[in-house]
């Protein structure tokens, strides 16, 4: 049987500001990427989201970011690999404390936003993130864009890695995500999105925005919860995967190549 993990960004509320549909989405995913306070989230939200994930048997992951609340962590910064190491260590350690306090542990680390993309472009940044994750827990999974520098850095560091694909995003022929500024960046049709995900899981291939077939390994699928139709899209994707003989399950239940 084919297996794949389904992950979603969670815990992005902050203070009096509520964001996302965390509890409803938790019913359909297997892994949660929880904000660690630098792009979103706060101590109370982090604790609440950890407890919510445990209630729904969803694996807990840290979602560290650049220190950029105003830009929601989506703006690149001129920052050294040494600083990145400290930022990741700080944030992942904080979420780990909340998980341990609830009798659990972290399953994975997945960088957020600009940090995620910077790690795909810079080997030094990718290695800093991988080293920080390894120092916290050598058994943790590192999540990165499929076939990226981050995934390769994680493997070199001795970590288990998860190649990630995006259900709602288009790809360029070089395997990178189509920039959000492009009018064709987002895929909004659930049926088309589901068909692409099924092909990625079974064939490790996807059609790029310009029509070329590219190699794209899918260990975990990211679904975004910040759109009005997010819940509907996740439900339809879940049903489509199941109908295609693909079981949605935690990474610990299937073999992942390192």
C-alpha positions in Angstrom: 0.0 0.0 0.0 1.1 3.5 -0.7 1.4 5.8 2.3 1.8 9.6 2.7 1.8 12.1 5.5 -0.5 15.1 5.4 0.8 18.2 7.2 -0.6 21.6 7.9 0.7 24.8 9.5 -1.0 25.4 12.9 -1.0 27.6 15.9 -0.7 30.8 14.0 -3.0 32.8 16.2 -1.5 35.5 18.3 -2.8 37.2 21.4 -6.4 38.4 20.7 -6.0 37.6 17.0 -7.5 34.3 15.9 -6.2 32.7 12.7 -6.9 29.4 10.9 -9.3 26.5 11.4 -6.9 24.4 13.5 -9.4 22.1 15.3 -11.4 21.3 12.2 -8.3 20.6 10.1 -6.8 18.4 12.8 -9.4 15.8 12.0 -7.9 15.1 8.6 -4.2 15.6 8.9 -1.4 13.5 10.4 1.2 16.1 11.2 1.0 19.7 12.5 3.7 22.3 12.0 3.3 24.6 15.0 4.4 28.2 14.9 7.1 28.9 17.6 6.5 32.6 18.2 8.7 34.3 15.6 6.2 34.7 12.7 3.1 33.8 14.7 2.0 32.1 17.8 2.6 32.8 21.5 3.1 30.7 24.6 -0.6 30.1 25.2 -1.3 29.3 21.6 1.7 26.9 21.4 0.5 25.0 24.4 -3.1 25.0 23.2 -2.1 23.7 19.8 0.2 21.0 21.2 -2.7 19.7 23.4 -5.1 19.9 20.4 -2.7 17.8 18.3 -2.5 15.2 20.9 -6.2 15.0 21.3 -6.5 14.2 17.6 -3.5 11.9 17.4 -1.7 14.3 15.2 2.1 14.4 15.3 3.8 17.5 16.6 6.3 19.5 14.6 8.1 22.7 15.1 7.7 25.5 12.5 10.6 27.9 13.2 10.8 31.2 11.3 12.9 34.3 10.8 12.0 36.9 13.4 9.4 38.7 11.3 5.9 38.9 12.8 5.0 42.0 10.7 5.8 40.1 7.5 4.4 36.7 8.8 7.9 35.3 8.2 7.7 35.6 4.5 10.4 38.3 4.0 13.9 37.2 3.4 16.6 38.7 5.7 20.4 39.1 5.4 21.3 36.8 8.2 24.2 34.4 8.8 24.2 30.7 9.2 25.3 31.1 12.8 22.3 33.3 13.5 20.0 30.8 11.8 21.4 28.0 13.9 20.6 30.0 17.1 17.1 31.0 15.9 16.1 27.4 15.1 17.6 26.0 18.3 15.7 28.6 20.3 12.3 28.1 18.7 12.4 24.3 18.4 13.6 24.0 22.0 10.6 26.2 23.1 8.1 24.0 21.4 9.8 20.8 22.5 9.3 22.0 26.1 5.6 22.3 25.6 5.4 18.9 24.0 7.4 17.3 26.9 5.2 19.1 29.4 2.2 17.2 27.9 4.0 13.9 28.0 4.9 13.9 24.3 7.8 14.8 21.9 8.4 16.4 18.6 8.2 14.4 15.4 9.7 16.9 13.0 11.1 20.3 12.2 9.9 22.3 9.2 11.1 25.8 8.5 8.5 28.4 7.7 8.2 30.9 4.8 11.3 32.7 3.8 13.5 30.5 6.0 12.2 27.5 4.2 13.1 29.0 0.8 16.4 30.3 2.0 17.3 26.8 3.1 16.5 25.5 -0.4 18.9 28.1 -1.9 21.8 28.1 0.5 23.7 25.0 1.6 25.1 26.9 4.6 21.6 27.8 5.9 20.3 24.3 5.2 23.2 22.8 7.2 22.6 25.2 10.1 19.0 24.2 10.3 19.8 20.5 10.1 22.6 20.8 12.7 20.2 22.6 15.1 17.5 19.9 14.7 20.1 17.1 15.1 21.5 18.6 18.3 18.0 18.7 19.8 17.0 15.2 18.8 19.0 13.0 16.3 15.8 10.9 15.8 13.7 13.9 14.6 12.5 14.2 11.0 13.6 17.2 8.9 11.0 18.4 6.4 12.1 20.2 3.2 10.9 20.8 -0.3 11.3 17.6 -2.4 14.9 17.0 -3.6 16.0 20.3 -2.0 19.3 21.3 -0.4 17.6 21.2 3.0 16.6 17.5 2.6 20.1 16.7 1.4 21.7 18.6 4.4 19.4 16.7 6.8 20.6 13.4 5.3 24.2 14.4 5.6 23.6 15.3 9.3 22.2 11.9 10.0 18.6 12.9 10.2 15.6 11.2 8.8 14.1 13.4 6.1 10.7 14.0 4.5 10.4 15.2 1.0 7.5 17.7 0.9 5.1 18.6 -1.9 2.4 21.2 -1.9 -1.2 20.5 -2.8 -2.1 24.0 -3.7 1.0 25.2 -5.5 2.4 25.1 -9.0 6.0 24.1 -9.8 8.6 25.5 -12.2 10.5 23.2 -14.5 13.5 23.3 -12.1 11.4 21.9 -9.3 11.0 25.1 -7.4 7.7 26.5 -6.4 6.1 29.1 -8.7 6.5 32.4 -6.9 3.3 33.6 -5.1 3.6 36.8 -7.2 2.8 34.8 -10.3 -0.8 34.6 -11.4 -0.5 30.8 -11.8 1.2 30.2 -8.5 -1.8 28.7 -6.7 -3.9 25.7 -7.7 -7.5 26.3 -6.6 -9.3 23.3 -8.2 -9.5 20.5 -5.7 -9.9 17.7 -8.2 -6.9 18.8 -10.3 -4.8 19.2 -7.1 -5.8 15.8 -5.9 -4.9 14.2 -9.2 -1.4 15.8 -9.1 -0.9 14.6 -5.5 -1.8 11.0 -6.4 0.6 11.0 -9.3 3.4 12.4 -7.1 2.9 9.7 -4.5 2.6 6.8 -7.0 5.0 7.9 -9.8 7.2 10.6 -8.1 6.3 12.9 -11.0 4.4 16.1 -11.5 3.7 18.4 -14.5 5.4 21.8 -14.2 3.6 25.1 -14.8 5.1 25.1 -18.3 4.2 21.5 -19.1 7.4 19.5 -18.5 7.3 16.3 -16.3 9.7 16.7 -13.4 10.8 14.2 -10.7 9.1 15.0 -7.3 9.2 12.6 -4.4 6.3 13.0 -2.0 6.7 11.7 1.5 4.5 14.4 3.0 1.9 16.7 1.5 1.4 20.3 2.8 -2.1 21.6 2.9 -2.6 25.3 3.8 -5.3 26.2 6.3 -5.5 29.9 5.7 -7.9 30.1 2.8 -11.7 30.2 3.1 -12.1 26.8 1.3 -9.2 25.1 3.1 -11.3 22.6 5.0 -13.2 21.6 1.9 -10.0 21.1 -0.1 -8.4 19.0 2.7 -11.5 16.8 2.9 -11.6 16.3 -0.9 -7.9 15.5 -1.0 -8.2 13.0 1.9 -11.0 11.2 0.1 -9.2 11.2 -3.2 -6.0 9.7 -1.7 -8.0 7.0 0.0 -9.9 6.2 -3.1 -6.6 5.8 -5.0 -5.3 3.3 -2.4 -3.0 5.8 -0.6 -3.1 5.6 3.2 -2.6 8.9 5.1 -0.4 8.1 8.1 2.3 9.3 10.3 5.9 9.0 8.8 6.8 6.6 11.6 4.5 4.0 10.0 6.3 3.9 6.6 9.9 3.6 5.5 11.5 6.9 4.3 14.7 6.9 2.4 17.5 9.0 4.0 
